[in-house]
Amino acid sequence: MSILYRSVTPLPDENLAGLVARAAGINIYPRAFDLLKLARLGRYRPETMPIRGPAAAERLAEVLGTTKDRLQPLCYWPIDENRIDFFGTGLTAADWGAAVGPAGPTYHRAWRILEGLE
């Protein structure tokens, strides 16, 4: 059972960060981070949810009123110790921008890789 006023169902092309942002907006939370605090995930940034793994998916499932199994396809799972599966492309933490943040240069490199420019 969801602790939110309105539950949300994942969209077919949505990742976990998008679902968290949409659920926050639908339930009139000013920030997606507020939803993470409800899930006891307040130490993370909302945009990093897809790479946080099964424990984060399970906590979010409780808040969103769904199951962990429904959220798992919305995550980017580890391929090995250094890479995640990002839509079929193995990205390292540097490619993902984990060290710099979403506005950093490595974030833009990830999009260049996806667009086939690198």
N, C-alpha and C positions, 0 to 999 in steps of 0.2 A: 504494500500500500504506500502510495506517495505521501510525502509530508507537504507537498506543494498543493496549492489551490487547484491548479490545472495541470494535469499530466501531459506529457508530450511523447509522441512516437517518432523514432528516428526516420528521417527522410532517406531515400535510397542512395543519394550521393553525398551524405553528410558524414563528417567525422565527429569524434567525441567532443572536440572543442566547439564545433558548430552547434551541436545538440545542447551543450551546457549554456551557450550564449542565447540560443533561442528559448530554452526553458526559463532562463532568468528574465528575458524580455516579456514573455507571455505572462509570467507570474509577477510582473512589475517590481523586480529587483533592479536597483540602479546599476549594478555591476554583476558580471558573471562570477566574479570572485566571491560575492555574497553567497552564491549557491554552493561554491566549494567549501565555504566555512560550515554550512549546514551538513556537508558530507564529511566533515573532519579532515578536509584536504586543503586547508587554508594556507599551508606553507608553499603551495604550488601556484603557478600562474595558469589561468584558464587555457591559454593556447598550447600548453604542454600536456594537456590531458591525454591526447591520443598515444603518447609514448610512455605513460606512467604504469601500465601493466594491469594485471588482473585485480590486484588489491584496490586500486583506484576505481576500476570499473565496478567492482562489487559495492563499494561505498556509494558511488553515484547512483547505482541501480536502486539502492534503498531510498534515496532522496527522490529520484525521478519516478519511482513506482513501476519499475520494470525489472527484468532479470539481467544478471551479468551476461548470460548467453546472447541476449539481444544487443548488448553494448559491445561485445568483443569484435564484431566485424567493423566497428567504427574506429578501431585502434590500429596503430602501426606497430606490429609485433617485431621483436628482435629476430634477425636472421642469424646473427652470431654475436660474439662479445662486443663488436665494434659498430655494427650496422643495424638499421631498422628497415623493414619492408615498407617503402613509401610508394604505394600504387605500382608495385612490381619493380621498383628501382631501389637498390640497396644504398641507403644514405648513411654516412657516418655522422657523428655528433657535430663535427665541424660543418658538414654540408647542411645539416638541419638548422644550424644556428644556435645550438644549445648553449654554447659558451658566450655568444655575443648578444643573443636576444633576437626577437623577431624583426627588428628594424635594422639589424646589422648586415654587413656585406655577405656573410655566409648564407643568410636567408635568401637573398637575391640569387646567390649561386645555385641554391636548390631549385628555384624556379627556372633558371637557365638550363639546368640539367633536364628538367621535365619538358621544357620546350625544345630540347634537342640542340641547343646552342653550344653545349660543351660536350 
